[in-house]
Amino acid sequence: MNTPLQRLPSAPPPNVGSRDELTELIEILLHAKWGILLTAAVVAMLAGGVALYLKPIYRAEAVVALASDSPGGGGLAALAGQFEGLAGFAGINVKSGGGSEAMGILRSRALAERFMTTAGIVPVLARESGLRSADSQQSGRDASDEVEMSEAYRVFDERVRSVSEDPDTGLVRMQIEWSDRRAAAEWANAFIAMANQVIRERSIDQSQKRLDYLSEEVSKTGSLELREAMYRLIDSEVKSKMLASIDPEIAFRIVDPAVPPALADVARPKAPLVAGVGFMAGLFLAVIFAYIRGVYRHRRELSA
């Protein structure tokens, strides 16, 4: 008895939908290619024009090296191995984290506020922050000055000053970004000089305090050997104070001072880069718009 042949399942048809959609997209883009390119070019020119219209910001950089002498330690640190126990007994710390301390001062808010006040740029930076506190303006002059300084420091720390340290070479790069390229270079050098001045003042003050303490303690000590050791500590501290007083680069040695950048050397905004980003953004938006418009036109033709 013959059995009817069973129908074999037919193979699924090729996926032509994706091909049709891709073909349709290519046709739409080819049809609107000049409009897409024109839109991208217009957006690029507008973006580049805005970049050229904005105030250019220049970057000045000073390269410095950490001095070998630790700030605050001075010549006393050279006798650390011989008199470490005695100095500890006398309440003197001969070990100093000089490099980290100097970098901390260079990045500190106190130094930034002192520099901004000396340079007279607090009101300018406060205006650039775009923030105002109505409560502070109504509560008195002191509160208003405090808010102004706070806003100025925020702008200075985020947009103007930057400090970086190369872990391989140990060199420190001090950068100032400002609209006046000559002022940017002057501020970078002045900021390093002020950091050295602050560290020098601190070193002299600490040396004087140690000298006062040692002079008081030596008169109370009955041991001849201990008195001789203290006198040697006093002698070392006097030398430390003298070196700090005459060394203008006590913490940061200038390797490459900041110079005014060239007039065309703009840090931001860079017009070619902005124009390129504008072209890509305009191209993307034009493609999306052309595709939506083409699909809408195609559906309208089908429904007609």
Buried (B, 14 or more C-beta within 10 A) or exposed (E): EEEEEEEEEEEEEEEEEEEEEEEBBEEBBEEBEEEBBEBBBBBBBBBBBBBEEBEBBBBBBBBBBBBEBBBBBBBBBBBBEBBBEBBEEBEBBBEBEBBEBBBEBBBEEEBBBBBBEEBEBBEBBBBBBEEEBEEBEEEEEEBBEBBBBBBBBBBBBEBBBBBEBEEEEEBBBBBBBBEEBEBBBBBBBBBBBBBBBBBBEBBBEBBEEBBEBBEEBBEEBEEEEBBEBBEBBBEBBBBBBBBBEEBEBBBBBBEEBBBBBEEEEBBBBBBEEBBBBBBEBBBEBBBEBBBEEBBEEEEEEEEE
